[in-house]
Amino acid sequence: MGNSIQLKQLVPQKFCLECSVCCRFSQPDTIWAPFFAASEISSLVENDILPPLVFTGHPGDSQNTGAQRINLVEINGYYICPCFNISDQKCKIYPQRPFE
């Protein structure tokens, strides 16, 4: 997967998995939605981990400026990151999660 950086998890996993805040939002256009650098998006798309359409601007989009937020998905009146698995409260792309 090229030159990826391994990020250390600062909050112990036990606490992360008990939390009900991260990756869940009350508004679809929140500034708190995960933000991906252009290089992170390229790596995820090129390695078939995520399709380009999950980002606010995608290849071919005239508004595509490189770094982008991910498009949130509505579930029961709230919005989640499409990489968040609500059944086990884990990130589907955790090893490749954005630096932000």
Secondary structure by P-SEA (a helix, b strand, c coil): ccbbbbbcccccaaaaaacccccccccccccccccccaaaaaaaaaacccccccccccccccccccccccbbbbcccccccccccccccccccccccccc
